[in-house]
Each structure stands twice: as structure tokens, then as C-alpha cells.
Amino acid sequence: MKRYTAIRVSRETRDLLLKLKGKKSWDSFLREIALAEIQKRRKIVREKLEELLELDYGEVVVKNWAKEF
């Protein structure tokens, strides 16, 4: 059984979201936005990691927390 909740936003924000939402349900629309943001952040992290991997070994300093990944 799904549980639902309310999110309080300003009327201006709600109106803007309504225009973007179209005929989708609020749940699917907000999930789509959240998943797109996660993908965007992962892409940025991948690009930063690729930059690090392109550096000479002597230029890369790995912090202790990064060794776990």
C-alpha cells in the first residue's frame, strides 16, 4: 500500500510546475524530475573522474575516503 504526503510550495512554484507537468500524475512527474537530476549529477561526477584519470599519476592525490570507491 502506497503512502502519500503533501509538499508545501509557493503558488508561483506550483503554477510553474503545473505548466511543465502536463497530463502526468504528480507522482510520475516529480519522480521523472528527480531521476533526471540524479542522472545529471552522476554525469558530472563521471566527467570529473575522467579528468582525474587523465592526469599524470604524480598529479593525483587520493583522499582516504575516496579509496573505498
N, CA, C and O atoms as a Maestro MAE file, in Angstrom:
{
 s_m_m2io_version
 :::
 2.0.0
}

f_m_ct {
 s_m_title
 :::
 protein
 m_atom[276] {
  # First column is atom index #
  i_m_mmod_type
  r_m_x_coord
  r_m_y_coord
  r_m_z_coord
  i_m_residue_number
  s_m_chain_name
  s_m_pdb_residue_name
  s_m_pdb_atom_name
  i_m_atomic_number
  :::
  1 25 0.841 -1.181 0.000 1 A "MET " " N  " 7
  2 3 0.000 0.000 0.000 1 A "MET " " CA " 6
  3 2 0.886 1.245 0.000 1 A "MET " " C  " 6
  4 15 1.757 1.396 0.857 1 A "MET " " O  " 8
  5 25 0.660 2.121 -0.954 2 A "LYS " " N  " 7
  6 3 1.438 3.351 -1.031 2 A "LYS " " CA " 6
  7 2 0.932 4.362 -0.020 2 A "LYS " " C  " 6
  8 15 -0.264 4.475 0.245 2 A "LYS " " O  " 8
  9 25 1.882 5.085 0.528 3 A "ARG " " N  " 7
  10 3 1.528 6.178 1.435 3 A "ARG " " CA " 6
  11 2 1.831 7.478 0.717 3 A "ARG " " C  " 6
  12 15 2.832 7.575 0.007 3 A "ARG " " O  " 8
  13 25 1.004 8.453 0.887 4 A "TYR " " N  " 7
  14 3 1.157 9.731 0.208 4 A "TYR " " CA " 6
  15 2 1.405 10.833 1.221 4 A "TYR " " C  " 6
  16 15 1.073 10.703 2.399 4 A "TYR " " O  " 8
  17 25 1.991 11.915 0.745 5 A "THR " " N  " 7
  18 3 2.289 13.055 1.591 5 A "THR " " CA " 6
  19 2 2.069 14.333 0.794 5 A "THR " " C  " 6
  20 15 1.922 14.293 -0.427 5 A "THR " " O  " 8
  21 25 2.048 15.448 1.478 6 A "ALA " " N  " 7
  22 3 1.884 16.745 0.823 6 A "ALA " " CA " 6
  23 2 3.201 17.510 0.916 6 A "ALA " " C  " 6
  24 15 3.929 17.410 1.904 6 A "ALA " " O  " 8
  25 25 3.487 18.270 -0.130 7 A "ILE " " N  " 7
  26 3 4.669 19.119 -0.152 7 A "ILE " " CA " 6
  27 2 4.186 20.553 -0.304 7 A "ILE " " C  " 6
  28 15 3.455 20.870 -1.243 7 A "ILE " " O  " 8
  29 25 4.588 21.411 0.609 8 A "ARG " " N  " 7
  30 3 4.148 22.806 0.556 8 A "ARG " " CA " 6
  31 2 5.108 23.609 -0.304 8 A "ARG " " C  " 6
  32 15 6.312 23.639 -0.051 8 A "ARG " " O  " 8
  33 25 4.560 24.257 -1.324 9 A "VAL " " N  " 7
  34 3 5.337 25.140 -2.197 9 A "VAL " " CA " 6
  35 2 4.528 26.413 -2.420 9 A "VAL " " C  " 6
  36 15 3.315 26.442 -2.209 9 A "VAL " " O  " 8
  37 25 5.217 27.456 -2.847 10 A "SER " " N  " 7
  38 3 4.512 28.713 -3.125 10 A "SER " " CA " 6
  39 2 3.582 28.522 -4.323 10 A "SER " " C  " 6
  40 15 3.761 27.603 -5.123 10 A "SER " " O  " 8
  41 25 2.607 29.387 -4.431 11 A "ARG " " N  " 7
  42 3 1.660 29.309 -5.541 11 A "ARG " " CA " 6
  43 2 2.382 29.493 -6.878 11 A "ARG " " C  " 6
  44 15 2.037 28.843 -7.865 11 A "ARG " " O  " 8
  45 25 3.384 30.379 -6.909 12 A "GLU " " N  " 7
  46 3 4.142 30.610 -8.136 12 A "GLU " " CA " 6
  47 2 4.860 29.336 -8.583 12 A "GLU " " C  " 6
  48 15 4.863 28.992 -9.765 12 A "GLU " " O  " 8
  49 25 5.468 28.643 -7.620 13 A "THR " " N  " 7
  50 3 6.162 27.392 -7.942 13 A "THR " " CA " 6
  51 2 5.168 26.349 -8.425 13 A "THR " " C  " 6
  52 15 5.435 25.634 -9.391 13 A "THR " " O  " 8
  53 25 4.030 26.258 -7.763 14 A "ARG " " N  " 7
  54 3 3.003 25.293 -8.169 14 A "ARG " " CA " 6
  55 2 2.523 25.572 -9.591 14 A "ARG " " C  " 6
  56 15 2.375 24.648 -10.390 14 A "ARG " " O  " 8
  57 25 2.284 26.829 -9.902 15 A "ASP " " N  " 7
  58 3 1.823 27.190 -11.250 15 A "ASP " " CA " 6
  59 2 2.867 26.834 -12.308 15 A "ASP " " C  " 6
  60 15 2.525 26.331 -13.378 15 A "ASP " " O  " 8
  61 25 4.128 27.093 -12.009 16 A "LEU " " N  " 7
  62 3 5.208 26.744 -12.931 16 A "LEU " " CA " 6
  63 2 5.263 25.231 -13.145 16 A "LEU " " C  " 6
  64 15 5.384 24.760 -14.276 16 A "LEU " " O  " 8
  65 25 5.174 24.475 -12.046 17 A "LEU " " N  " 7
  66 3 5.209 23.013 -12.146 17 A "LEU " " CA " 6
  67 2 3.996 22.472 -12.906 17 A "LEU " " C  " 6
  68 15 4.119 21.512 -13.666 17 A "LEU " " O  " 8
  69 25 2.841 23.077 -12.707 18 A "LEU " " N  " 7
  70 3 1.635 22.645 -13.428 18 A "LEU " " CA " 6
  71 2 1.820 22.770 -14.939 18 A "LEU " " C  " 6
  72 15 1.379 21.905 -15.696 18 A "LEU " " O  " 8
  73 25 2.473 23.849 -15.373 19 A "LYS " " N  " 7
  74 3 2.714 24.038 -16.808 19 A "LYS " " CA " 6
  75 2 3.634 22.952 -17.351 19 A "LYS " " C  " 6
  76 15 3.435 22.461 -18.462 19 A "LYS " " O  " 8
  77 25 4.633 22.581 -16.572 20 A "LEU " " N  " 7
  78 3 5.580 21.556 -17.007 20 A "LEU " " CA " 6
  79 2 4.995 20.150 -16.920 20 A "LEU " " C  " 6
  80 15 5.326 19.279 -17.725 20 A "LEU " " O  " 8
  81 25 4.129 19.941 -15.945 21 A "LYS " " N  " 7
  82 3 3.591 18.610 -15.647 21 A "LYS " " CA " 6
  83 2 2.715 18.072 -16.764 21 A "LYS " " C  " 6
  84 15 2.763 16.881 -17.074 21 A "LYS " " O  " 8
  85 25 1.925 18.928 -17.361 22 A "GLY " " N  " 7
  86 3 1.003 18.464 -18.395 22 A "GLY " " CA " 6
  87 2 -0.025 17.503 -17.817 22 A "GLY " " C  " 6
  88 15 -0.612 17.774 -16.770 22 A "GLY " " O  " 8
  89 25 -0.246 16.367 -18.502 23 A "LYS " " N  " 7
  90 3 -1.268 15.406 -18.082 23 A "LYS " " CA " 6
  91 2 -0.723 14.302 -17.180 23 A "LYS " " C  " 6
  92 15 -1.467 13.409 -16.776 23 A "LYS " " O  " 8
  93 25 0.565 14.357 -16.862 24 A "LYS " " N  " 7
  94 3 1.160 13.331 -15.996 24 A "LYS " " CA " 6
  95 2 0.634 13.481 -14.575 24 A "LYS " " C  " 6
  96 15 0.188 14.556 -14.174 24 A "LYS " " O  " 8
  97 25 0.694 12.391 -13.823 25 A "SER " " N  " 7
  98 3 0.349 12.483 -12.405 25 A "SER " " CA " 6
  99 2 1.485 13.212 -11.692 25 A "SER " " C  " 6
  100 15 2.617 13.242 -12.175 25 A "SER " " O  " 8
  101 25 1.168 13.799 -10.538 26 A "TRP " " N  " 7
  102 3 2.212 14.473 -9.771 26 A "TRP " " CA " 6
  103 2 3.322 13.497 -9.410 26 A "TRP " " C  " 6
  104 15 4.502 13.845 -9.465 26 A "TRP " " O  " 8
  105 25 2.955 12.297 -9.046 27 A "ASP " " N  " 7
  106 3 3.946 11.305 -8.637 27 A "ASP " " CA " 6
  107 2 4.920 10.993 -9.770 27 A "ASP " " C  " 6
  108 15 6.134 11.027 -9.567 27 A "ASP " " O  " 8
  109 25 4.404 10.692 -10.952 28 A "SER " " N  " 7
  110 3 5.298 10.346 -12.062 28 A "SER " " CA " 6
  111 2 6.099 11.562 -12.530 28 A "SER " " C  " 6
  112 15 7.263 11.428 -12.909 28 A "SER " " O  " 8
  113 25 5.483 12.743 -12.506 29 A "PHE " " N  " 7
  114 3 6.184 13.958 -12.916 29 A "PHE " " CA " 6
  115 2 7.355 14.270 -11.988 29 A "PHE " " C  " 6
  116 15 8.466 14.525 -12.452 29 A "PHE " " O  " 8
  117 25 7.111 14.251 -10.686 30 A "LEU " " N  " 7
  118 3 8.180 14.557 -9.729 30 A "LEU " " CA " 6
  119 2 9.254 13.478 -9.723 30 A "LEU " " C  " 6
  120 15 10.437 13.778 -9.556 30 A "LEU " " O  " 8
  121 25 8.849 12.224 -9.903 31 A "ARG " " N  " 7
  122 3 9.832 11.136 -9.993 31 A "ARG " " CA " 6
  123 2 10.726 11.342 -11.223 31 A "ARG " " C  " 6
  124 15 11.940 11.146 -11.159 31 A "ARG " " O  " 8
  125 25 10.116 11.736 -12.332 32 A "GLU " " N  " 7
  126 3 10.873 11.988 -13.567 32 A "GLU " " CA " 6
  127 2 11.902 13.105 -13.357 32 A "GLU " " C  " 6
  128 15 13.048 12.994 -13.792 32 A "GLU " " O  " 8
  129 25 11.480 14.178 -12.687 33 A "ILE " " N  " 7
  130 3 12.395 15.285 -12.406 33 A "ILE " " CA " 6
  131 2 13.541 14.816 -11.505 33 A "ILE " " C  " 6
  132 15 14.703 15.136 -11.757 33 A "ILE " " O  " 8
  133 25 13.214 14.063 -10.464 34 A "ALA " " N  " 7
  134 3 14.236 13.585 -9.530 34 A "ALA " " CA " 6
  135 2 15.228 12.662 -10.227 34 A "ALA " " C  " 6
  136 15 16.436 12.791 -10.026 34 A "ALA " " O  " 8
  137 25 14.737 11.733 -11.043 35 A "LEU " " N  " 7
  138 3 15.627 10.812 -11.751 35 A "LEU " " CA " 6
  139 2 16.513 11.547 -12.755 35 A "LEU " " C  " 6
  140 15 17.678 11.192 -12.932 35 A "LEU " " O  " 8
  141 25 15.967 12.561 -13.405 36 A "ALA " " N  " 7
  142 3 16.767 13.356 -14.346 36 A "ALA " " CA " 6
  143 2 17.881 14.093 -13.607 36 A "ALA " " C  " 6
  144 15 19.002 14.187 -14.108 36 A "ALA " " O  " 8
  145 25 17.583 14.609 -12.436 37 A "GLU " " N  " 7
  146 3 18.597 15.308 -11.640 37 A "GLU " " CA " 6
  147 2 19.689 14.347 -11.176 37 A "GLU " " C  " 6
  148 15 20.870 14.693 -11.193 37 A "GLU " " O  " 8
  149 25 19.300 13.150 -10.766 38 A "ILE " " N  " 7
  150 3 20.284 12.143 -10.356 38 A "ILE " " CA " 6
  151 2 21.195 11.799 -11.526 38 A "ILE " " C  " 6
  152 15 22.412 11.715 -11.360 38 A "ILE " " O  " 8
  153 25 20.616 11.599 -12.711 39 A "GLN " " N  " 7
  154 3 21.425 11.295 -13.898 39 A "GLN " " CA " 6
  155 2 22.388 12.432 -14.213 39 A "GLN " " C  " 6
  156 15 23.544 12.192 -14.563 39 A "GLN " " O  " 8
  157 25 21.914 13.669 -14.091 40 A "LYS " " N  " 7
  158 3 22.757 14.831 -14.367 40 A "LYS " " CA " 6
  159 2 23.939 14.875 -13.400 40 A "LYS " " C  " 6
  160 15 25.075 15.114 -13.810 40 A "LYS " " O  " 8
  161 25 23.668 14.644 -12.120 41 A "ARG " " N  " 7
  162 3 24.742 14.673 -11.117 41 A "ARG " " CA " 6
  163 2 25.740 13.544 -11.342 41 A "ARG " " C  " 6
  164 15 26.945 13.743 -11.190 41 A "ARG " " O  " 8
  165 25 25.249 12.363 -11.703 42 A "ARG " " N  " 7
  166 3 26.157 11.243 -11.984 42 A "ARG " " CA " 6
  167 2 27.051 11.549 -13.177 42 A "ARG " " C  " 6
  168 15 28.234 11.208 -13.181 42 A "ARG " " O  " 8
  169 25 26.481 12.193 -14.185 43 A "LYS " " N  " 7
  170 3 27.265 12.557 -15.369 43 A "LYS " " CA " 6
  171 2 28.385 13.523 -14.989 43 A "LYS " " C  " 6
  172 15 29.519 13.376 -15.446 43 A "LYS " " O  " 8
  173 25 28.069 14.497 -14.164 44 A "ILE " " N  " 7
  174 3 29.075 15.465 -13.719 44 A "ILE " " CA " 6
  175 2 30.189 14.765 -12.955 44 A "ILE " " C  " 6
  176 15 31.367 15.057 -13.159 44 A "ILE " " O  " 8
  177 25 29.815 13.837 -12.073 45 A "VAL " " N  " 7
  178 3 30.817 13.100 -11.297 45 A "VAL " " CA " 6
  179 2 31.686 12.253 -12.225 45 A "VAL " " C  " 6
  180 15 32.906 12.217 -12.066 45 A "VAL " " O  " 8
  181 25 31.064 11.569 -13.198 46 A "ARG " " N  " 7
  182 3 31.841 10.764 -14.158 46 A "ARG " " CA " 6
  183 2 32.836 11.631 -14.923 46 A "ARG " " C  " 6
  184 15 33.986 11.239 -15.123 46 A "ARG " " O  " 8
  185 25 32.388 12.812 -15.350 47 A "GLU " " N  " 7
  186 3 33.278 13.711 -16.089 47 A "GLU " " CA " 6
  187 2 34.451 14.161 -15.227 47 A "GLU " " C  " 6
  188 15 35.582 14.243 -15.704 47 A "GLU " " O  " 8
  189 25 34.180 14.452 -13.954 48 A "LYS " " N  " 7
  190 3 35.258 14.863 -13.051 48 A "LYS " " CA " 6
  191 2 36.239 13.716 -12.825 48 A "LYS " " C  " 6
  192 15 37.451 13.929 -12.772 48 A "LYS " " O  " 8
  193 25 35.708 12.494 -12.691 49 A "LEU " " N  " 7
  194 3 36.582 11.333 -12.515 49 A "LEU " " CA " 6
  195 2 37.429 11.095 -13.762 49 A "LEU " " C  " 6
  196 15 38.608 10.757 -13.655 49 A "LEU " " O  " 8
  197 25 36.842 11.269 -14.934 50 A "GLU " " N  " 7
  198 3 37.597 11.107 -16.177 50 A "GLU " " CA " 6
  199 2 38.735 12.120 -16.255 50 A "GLU " " C  " 6
  200 15 39.831 11.794 -16.711 50 A "GLU " " O  " 8
  201 25 38.473 13.356 -15.806 51 A "GLU " " N  " 7
  202 3 39.528 14.369 -15.783 51 A "GLU " " CA " 6
  203 2 40.664 13.933 -14.867 51 A "GLU " " C  " 6
  204 15 41.838 14.076 -15.210 51 A "GLU " " O  " 8
  205 25 40.310 13.401 -13.701 52 A "LEU " " N  " 7
  206 3 41.337 12.944 -12.763 52 A "LEU " " CA " 6
  207 2 42.157 11.811 -13.356 52 A "LEU " " C  " 6
  208 15 43.375 11.761 -13.181 52 A "LEU " " O  " 8
  209 25 41.490 10.900 -14.058 53 A "LEU " " N  " 7
  210 3 42.193 9.754 -14.620 53 A "LEU " " CA " 6
  211 2 43.122 10.164 -15.760 53 A "LEU " " C  " 6
  212 15 44.079 9.454 -16.068 53 A "LEU " " O  " 8
  213 25 42.846 11.295 -16.381 54 A "GLU " " N  " 7
  214 3 43.699 11.769 -17.463 54 A "GLU " " CA " 6
  215 2 44.967 12.439 -16.947 54 A "GLU " " C  " 6
  216 15 45.925 12.603 -17.702 54 A "GLU " " O  " 8
  217 25 44.988 12.829 -15.667 55 A "LEU " " N  " 7
  218 3 46.162 13.482 -15.094 55 A "LEU " " CA " 6
  219 2 47.295 12.484 -14.926 55 A "LEU " " C  " 6
  220 15 47.068 11.278 -14.822 55 A "LEU " " O  " 8
  221 25 48.509 12.996 -14.900 56 A "ASP " " N  " 7
  222 3 49.650 12.137 -14.600 56 A "ASP " " CA " 6
  223 2 49.510 11.612 -13.182 56 A "ASP " " C  " 6
  224 15 48.914 12.268 -12.328 56 A "ASP " " O  " 8
  225 25 50.055 10.437 -12.931 57 A "TYR " " N  " 7
  226 3 49.918 9.796 -11.625 57 A "TYR " " CA " 6
  227 2 50.392 10.724 -10.513 57 A "TYR " " C  " 6
  228 15 49.765 10.776 -9.455 57 A "TYR " " O  " 8
  229 25 51.458 11.440 -10.720 58 A "GLY " " N  " 7
  230 3 52.004 12.325 -9.697 58 A "GLY " " CA " 6
  231 2 51.098 13.487 -9.351 58 A "GLY " " C  " 6
  232 15 51.234 14.072 -8.277 58 A "GLY " " O  " 8
  233 25 50.180 13.835 -10.230 59 A "GLU " " N  " 7
  234 3 49.287 14.970 -10.003 59 A "GLU " " CA " 6
  235 2 48.037 14.586 -9.212 59 A "GLU " " C  " 6
  236 15 47.336 15.461 -8.704 59 A "GLU " " O  " 8
  237 25 47.758 13.307 -9.104 60 A "VAL " " N  " 7
  238 3 46.528 12.855 -8.461 60 A "VAL " " CA " 6
  239 2 46.791 12.562 -6.994 60 A "VAL " " C  " 6
  240 15 47.690 11.790 -6.658 60 A "VAL " " O  " 8
  241 25 46.009 13.176 -6.131 61 A "VAL " " N  " 7
  242 3 46.102 12.911 -4.701 61 A "VAL " " CA " 6
  243 2 44.778 12.276 -4.291 61 A "VAL " " C  " 6
  244 15 43.721 12.891 -4.431 61 A "VAL " " O  " 8
  245 25 44.835 11.054 -3.789 62 A "VAL " " N  " 7
  246 3 43.620 10.342 -3.404 62 A "VAL " " CA " 6
  247 2 43.432 10.481 -1.902 62 A "VAL " " C  " 6
  248 15 44.323 10.152 -1.119 62 A "VAL " " O  " 8
  249 25 42.273 10.969 -1.512 63 A "LYS " " N  " 7
  250 3 41.973 11.106 -0.094 63 A "LYS " " CA " 6
  251 2 41.526 9.761 0.458 63 A "LYS " " C  " 6
  252 15 41.084 8.891 -0.293 63 A "LYS " " O  " 8
  253 25 41.641 9.593 1.762 64 A "ASN " " N  " 7
  254 3 41.300 8.316 2.398 64 A "ASN " " CA " 6
  255 2 39.884 7.861 2.075 64 A "ASN " " C  " 6
  256 15 39.668 6.679 1.807 64 A "ASN " " O  " 8
  257 25 38.915 8.772 2.095 65 A "TRP " " N  " 7
  258 3 37.528 8.371 1.848 65 A "TRP " " CA " 6
  259 2 37.329 7.913 0.414 65 A "TRP " " C  " 6
  260 15 36.426 7.121 0.148 65 A "TRP " " O  " 8
  261 25 38.133 8.382 -0.499 66 A "ALA " " N  " 7
  262 3 37.978 8.016 -1.905 66 A "ALA " " CA " 6
  263 2 38.499 6.614 -2.183 66 A "ALA " " C  " 6
  264 15 38.112 6.007 -3.182 66 A "ALA " " O  " 8
  265 25 39.360 6.089 -1.334 67 A "LYS " " N  " 7
  266 3 39.933 4.769 -1.561 67 A "LYS " " CA " 6
  267 2 38.878 3.669 -1.491 67 A "LYS " " C  " 6
  268 15 39.062 2.598 -2.068 67 A "LYS " " O  " 8
  269 25 37.781 3.923 -0.791 68 A "GLU " " N  " 7
  270 3 36.715 2.929 -0.669 68 A "GLU " " CA " 6
  271 2 35.999 2.714 -1.996 68 A "GLU " " C  " 6
  272 15 35.416 1.651 -2.212 68 A "GLU " " O  " 8
  273 25 36.029 3.685 -2.875 69 A "PHE " " N  " 7
  274 3 35.306 3.604 -4.131 69 A "PHE " " CA " 6
  275 2 36.269 3.279 -5.221 69 A "PHE " " C  " 6
  276 15 35.872 3.161 -6.380 69 A "PHE " " O  " 8
  :::
 }
 m_bond[275] {
  # First column is bond index #
  i_m_from
  i_m_to
  i_m_order
  :::
  1 1 2 1
  2 2 3 1
  3 3 4 2
  4 3 5 1
  5 5 6 1
  6 6 7 1
  7 7 8 2
  8 7 9 1
  9 9 10 1
  10 10 11 1
  11 11 12 2
  12 11 13 1
  13 13 14 1
  14 14 15 1
  15 15 16 2
  16 15 17 1
  17 17 18 1
  18 18 19 1
  19 19 20 2
  20 19 21 1
  21 21 22 1
  22 22 23 1
  23 23 24 2
  24 23 25 1
  25 25 26 1
  26 26 27 1
  27 27 28 2
  28 27 29 1
  29 29 30 1
  30 30 31 1
  31 31 32 2
  32 31 33 1
  33 33 34 1
  34 34 35 1
  35 35 36 2
  36 35 37 1
  37 37 38 1
  38 38 39 1
  39 39 40 2
  40 39 41 1
  41 41 42 1
  42 42 43 1
  43 43 44 2
  44 43 45 1
  45 45 46 1
  46 46 47 1
  47 47 48 2
  48 47 49 1
  49 49 50 1
  50 50 51 1
  51 51 52 2
  52 51 53 1
  53 53 54 1
  54 54 55 1
  55 55 56 2
  56 55 57 1
  57 57 58 1
  58 58 59 1
  59 59 60 2
  60 59 61 1
  61 61 62 1
  62 62 63 1
  63 63 64 2
  64 63 65 1
  65 65 66 1
  66 66 67 1
  67 67 68 2
  68 67 69 1
  69 69 70 1
  70 70 71 1
  71 71 72 2
  72 71 73 1
  73 73 74 1
  74 74 75 1
  75 75 76 2
  76 75 77 1
  77 77 78 1
  78 78 79 1
  79 79 80 2
  80 79 81 1
  81 81 82 1
  82 82 83 1
  83 83 84 2
  84 83 85 1
  85 85 86 1
  86 86 87 1
  87 87 88 2
  88 87 89 1
  89 89 90 1
  90 90 91 1
  91 91 92 2
  92 91 93 1
  93 93 94 1
  94 94 95 1
  95 95 96 2
  96 95 97 1
  97 97 98 1
  98 98 99 1
  99 99 100 2
  100 99 101 1
  101 101 102 1
  102 102 103 1
  103 103 104 2
  104 103 105 1
  105 105 106 1
  106 106 107 1
  107 107 108 2
  108 107 109 1
  109 109 110 1
  110 110 111 1
  111 111 112 2
  112 111 113 1
  113 113 114 1
  114 114 115 1
  115 115 116 2
  116 115 117 1
  117 117 118 1
  118 118 119 1
  119 119 120 2
  120 119 121 1
  121 121 122 1
  122 122 123 1
  123 123 124 2
  124 123 125 1
  125 125 126 1
  126 126 127 1
  127 127 128 2
  128 127 129 1
  129 129 130 1
  130 130 131 1
  131 131 132 2
  132 131 133 1
  133 133 134 1
  134 134 135 1
  135 135 136 2
  136 135 137 1
  137 137 138 1
  138 138 139 1
  139 139 140 2
  140 139 141 1
  141 141 142 1
  142 142 143 1
  143 143 144 2
  144 143 145 1
  145 145 146 1
  146 146 147 1
  147 147 148 2
  148 147 149 1
  149 149 150 1
  150 150 151 1
  151 151 152 2
  152 151 153 1
  153 153 154 1
  154 154 155 1
  155 155 156 2
  156 155 157 1
  157 157 158 1
  158 158 159 1
  159 159 160 2
  160 159 161 1
  161 161 162 1
  162 162 163 1
  163 163 164 2
  164 163 165 1
  165 165 166 1
  166 166 167 1
  167 167 168 2
  168 167 169 1
  169 169 170 1
  170 170 171 1
  171 171 172 2
  172 171 173 1
  173 173 174 1
  174 174 175 1
  175 175 176 2
  176 175 177 1
  177 177 178 1
  178 178 179 1
  179 179 180 2
  180 179 181 1
  181 181 182 1
  182 182 183 1
  183 183 184 2
  184 183 185 1
  185 185 186 1
  186 186 187 1
  187 187 188 2
  188 187 189 1
  189 189 190 1
  190 190 191 1
  191 191 192 2
  192 191 193 1
  193 193 194 1
  194 194 195 1
  195 195 196 2
  196 195 197 1
  197 197 198 1
  198 198 199 1
  199 199 200 2
  200 199 201 1
  201 201 202 1
  202 202 203 1
  203 203 204 2
  204 203 205 1
  205 205 206 1
  206 206 207 1
  207 207 208 2
  208 207 209 1
  209 209 210 1
  210 210 211 1
  211 211 212 2
  212 211 213 1
  213 213 214 1
  214 214 215 1
  215 215 216 2
  216 215 217 1
  217 217 218 1
  218 218 219 1
  219 219 220 2
  220 219 221 1
  221 221 222 1
  222 222 223 1
  223 223 224 2
  224 223 225 1
  225 225 226 1
  226 226 227 1
  227 227 228 2
  228 227 229 1
  229 229 230 1
  230 230 231 1
  231 231 232 2
  232 231 233 1
  233 233 234 1
  234 234 235 1
  235 235 236 2
  236 235 237 1
  237 237 238 1
  238 238 239 1
  239 239 240 2
  240 239 241 1
  241 241 242 1
  242 242 243 1
  243 243 244 2
  244 243 245 1
  245 245 246 1
  246 246 247 1
  247 247 248 2
  248 247 249 1
  249 249 250 1
  250 250 251 1
  251 251 252 2
  252 251 253 1
  253 253 254 1
  254 254 255 1
  255 255 256 2
  256 255 257 1
  257 257 258 1
  258 258 259 1
  259 259 260 2
  260 259 261 1
  261 261 262 1
  262 262 263 1
  263 263 264 2
  264 263 265 1
  265 265 266 1
  266 266 267 1
  267 267 268 2
  268 267 269 1
  269 269 270 1
  270 270 271 1
  271 271 272 2
  272 271 273 1
  273 273 274 1
  274 274 275 1
  275 275 276 2
  :::
 }
}
